[in-house]
Amino acid sequence: MEVGILQIFQNYQGRVADREVVATEMRLARLAEELGYDKLWVVEHHFTDYAACPDNVAYLCWLAGCTRRIRLGTGAVIVPWNVPLRVAEKIIMLDYVSGGRAVLGLGRGLSRGEYGRFGIDMSESRERFDEGAAMILSALETGWIEGSGPFYPQPRTEIRPRPQRGIRDRLYCVGMSPDSVEQAARLGGRLTTFTQQLWEDYASGPLRRYREAYREHHGDVVPPPPLTGDLMYCHHDPAVAEERGLEYMTNYFLTIANHYELMSDHFKSVKGYASYASASELFRQVGLEPAAKGYCAVNSFGTPEQLLKKFRKRRDLIGDFELNMISNYGGMAPEIAEASIRLFAEELLPELQSW
């Protein structure tokens, strides 16, 4: 089992200068290698305090020079916001400067505000993702990119430097909606999801469909274990773990609700987001407070012993999985985030990596 950290670059309520956010994440990224984590992932988000890392590949190229072992993942490149040619070039360069440690995560994006500021119609996101992702993956396999689709017309062009090797064994695709789950399977990517539902429901719903679709597209091949993304807070004192975990996770959930406009009905009019329209309707019926409580309950806060028990139960329900953790979020002070990451590494990481 591999365990990674996902950095989101959140400046909760704009409380500090952006330079402090960036400096903290840089320090924690270097610490992740020191403590033995397997991967360091970085989001792509733009324009707001919710999360702001507009070029995760550039950041990972910097980190490649500071580290020797940890693998470096885009969590994710939002395909519709990028030109496929440039994505392929940047991932190849990251792979060179990191000595082959690049990991490619691809996503479609959910924020109307981010789409709008890029001047891209969100209703085109599915088609843009499908067209762009196919071009990127082909380029990373062959060293050539071309496209005849409506969104990314591209004459046949050689990529230099050429790719060292293919990326498909290091490919992850975010699948938070039914059609994205299908596309992850079709592309042969590892299903990447963020924790937001009971694991029983995940196993019988998205994960089962992914495994079925994977075999439909790739024959009698065992689908790779999924990557599950949790909010994490770890502390030796169970009362402190619960109090702080609930505080920071609730804070983060409210930023999610605001950034993605989860209480709005705008998803109803956006092609390709029917599942989010249904979820938003449920949020409006239930209310933010109960929704936040449910969200916190399925994420990972507790003592090392409590967390290990939760992960064992998850493994019993869904089988083998890879773990990715957001560990600095919701107004958490840098020293609190660091203490949590250190404690997790000291008392849980060896056990989890032995699975």
N, C-alpha and C positions, 0 to 999 in steps of 0.2 A: 504494500500500500504506500502511495506517495502522498505527501502532505505539503501544501503550498500556502503562501500568503498572497492575498489580493489587495493591492493598494488602490484606494479610491480618490485620494487627494481632496478630502472633504474639509471645507472651512465652515464648520457648523455655525450658522447664523452670522457669518462674517466676523467672528469674534477676534481673529488675529490677522496680521498681515499675511498676504499670500506667500511671501518669502519664508515665513515661519512654517507654513504648511509644507512647502516643498523641502525645506531643510530637514524637517522631522521625517518625512517619508524617505529621503535619501539616507538618513542615518539608520532607520529601521530596515531599509532594503539591504544595506551592508551587514547589519546584524543578523538578518535571516540566513545568510550563508554561514556565518560564524556559528550559529546555533544548530545547524544541520538540517534546515528545511530543504525540501527537494526542488521547489519551484518558487519563483517570484513572478507574480502576475500584475499587470497594470491595466487599468481601464482606459477607454477613450471617452472623454466627456468634455463639453465645451460650455463656456459663457457664464456659468453660475457658480455659487458657493456649494451647490449640491455635490459636485465633483468636477475637478478641472485638471485634466491632463490631456491637452489637445494633440499630443504626438507621443504615444506610448513607445513607439519604436525608437525614437530619438532618446528617450529616457533609458530604455533598455540597452542601447548602445553605450551610453555612459556607464551603466551598471556593469556591462560586460568587462570594461576596463578596470573595475574595482573588485572583481570576483574571479574565481577560477573554476568553481564546481557547479553552483546552483544554475538550474535551467531557467530560461527567461521567456515568459509567455505574454502575449498580447491578450488582454482579458476584457474586451476583445477589440479587434479592428472592426469598426462599424462600416461594412462594405458600401452601403449606399452613399456615405459621406466622403468616399475616397475614389480616386482614379485607380483602376486595377493595375495599370502599368507601374505606377509609383509604389503601390503596396508591394508588388512582387520585387521591385528593386530594393526597397527598404528591408524586407525580410531577408533577402539574400545577403545584403550587407551586414545585417545583424548576425546572421549565421556565420559569416566569415570572422567578424571581429570578436565573436564569443567562442570561437573554436567549435562550432557545431551545436551550440546550446539553445538555439532559437526554437520556440514552440509557438505555433500559430493558432490563435483563437479568433473565430469570426462571429460576428453578430449582425443583427438587422436594425436595432435601434427602436426606441419606443417613445421618445420625447418629441412632442409636437413643437416645443420651443426650439429645440436644436434643429429639427428638420426645417422649420420656418426660416431660421437665421441663415441656413445654408441655401435657401431658395429652392428646396427640393420638395416636391409633392409627396407627402407621407403615404398616399395611396399607391405610389409606385414602388414602395419599399421592397415588397416581395419580389417583383420582377427585377428590380435593380440588384438585389442580393443574389438571386439565382444566376443572373447573367454575369455579374462581376466576380462572384466566387468561383465559377467555372473557369473564367479566364485566369484568375490568380493561381489556382491550383495547377492548371495546365502549364503556366509559365514556370512555376516552381519545379515541375517535373521535367520539362523539356528544354528550358532555357529560351523559349520563344513565346511571344504573346501575340494574339490576334483576336479580333472580334468583329462580328457583323451585325450585332444586335442594335436595337434602337437607342440604348442608353450609353454604351461605351464602344462606338465604332473605332476600331484600331487596326491599322495596317500591320501585316506580319512584321514583327520587330524582334531582334535578338536582344536578350537581357545580358548586360555585362556589369560586373563580373557574372560569369555563369553560375548557376546553382551548384553547390557541392554535391548534394543528393536531394532526393525527393522529400516532401514535407508530410506526406499522408500518414506516416506513422507518428507524426507529432501534430496532428490536426484535431482541433476541438471546435465544436459548433454550439453556440447558445441555442437552446430549444425550450422556450417558455410558452410556446403556443403550439397547437397541434400541427400546423403546417411547417413550423420550424423544426419540430421533432422529426417529421418526415424528411425534410431536406438534410438534416444532420445525418440521418441514416443513408440517404441517397449519396451524399458526398463521401461517406465512409469516415466521417469525423466522430470523435468521442462526444457523446451527449453531455452538455454542460447546462446545469440548472442551478438556480438560486433557491435556497430552502424557504418554502412558503406554504407547504401543505404537509399533512400527516404522511409518514413514510408508507403506510399501508396503501393510501390513495395513490401515491407516486408510483409504487411498485405495480399496482394493478392498472394504472392509467398510462402516463407518459412513458415510463420505462418499458412496460410490456410492449407498447406500440412501437417504440424505437427498436427493440430487439426483433420484433416481427418484420418491420420494414427493412432492417439491416440485412436480414437473411433473404428477403425478397430481392434486394438489389445486388447482393454480393454472394449469393449461393450459400453453401453449407459452411459458413464461416462464423465462428463464435464472436458475437459483438463485444467490443471492449467494455470494461466497466465504466460507469458514468462518473463524471466529475460533479460533486455536490458542493455548492458554495454556501457557507454559513457565516453569520455574524458570530464572533467568538469572544467570550470574556472568561478568564480563568483566575481564580483566587483561592488560597488555602482555606479561608473562612467561608463557609456556605452562606452565612447571612450577608456578608459583604458581596459575595459573588452574585447573589440574587438581587440585592438592592441596586448595585451598580449595573449589572447586566440588564435588568428591566429598564433602568433609567436611560442608558445609552441606546439600547435597542429600540425603545419607544421613540426616542428622539430621531433615530435614523429612519424608522418607519414613517414618521410624519414628514421627513424630507422627501422620502420616496413618493408619498401621496401627493405632495405639493409639486414636485418636479415632473411627475408623469400625469398629473391632473386626474388622479384615480377617482375622485368624487365627481368628476365631470361626465357628461354623456357624449363627449366629442368622438369617442371611438366608434360610436354607431355610424358615423358618416365617413369613416376611414376604411377603405378597402384593405382587407387582409388582417384586420384586428378584431374580428368578431368575438374571439375568446376574451379579449380585454374588455370589450363592451359588456359582456356578461359579468365579468368580475367587477367592473365598476358599478354595475347595477346592484350587485350583491353588497358592495361596500356602502352604497347609499342606503340600502335597506337596513343593514346591520349597524352602521355608524362607525366612526373612526376609532373610538375607544375600544369596543370589543374586537375590531379588526386588528388593532395594535396588540392586544393581549394574545390573540391567536397567533400572530406573527412571532412574537417573542417566545411563545411556548415551544415552537418547533425549532428555534435556533439554539445555539450552544453556549449557555452560561452555566457556571458551577465550579466545584472543586475538581481537581484532576480525577478523583475517583468517580464523581458524578458524571463527568464528561465521558470517561472511558465506558461507563455503563451505557450511556446514550449511544455511543458509536457502536458498541457491541450489538445493541438492539437493532440499530439501523442495518448493520451487516446481516443480521439474521433475517431481516425483512426484505432487503433488496439485493443481497449478495455482495460480492466485492465492489468496492467503490474507491474513488480517489477523492481526497478532501482538500478543499480550498477555503481559506478563512479570511474574511474581512476582520481585521483586528485593531483598527484605529478609526473611530467613527463616532458620530453622535455627540460631539463635544468632549470626548474623552481626552484627558490631559496626556501629553506625550509620555510622561513617566509612568502613568497607569497603563497605557498601551504596551510600553516596553516591559513592564513587570509581568503582564499577562502573557506576552509572547515568550518571555524567558521561562516562566513557570511551566507553560505548556510544553516547551521544548525539553525541559529537564525531566518532567515526570510522565509525559504522554508520548512524546515523539518516538522514542525507541520502541515502545510497545506497538504503536500503530504501524511503524515501518516494518515490523516483523510479520505483520499479517500477510 
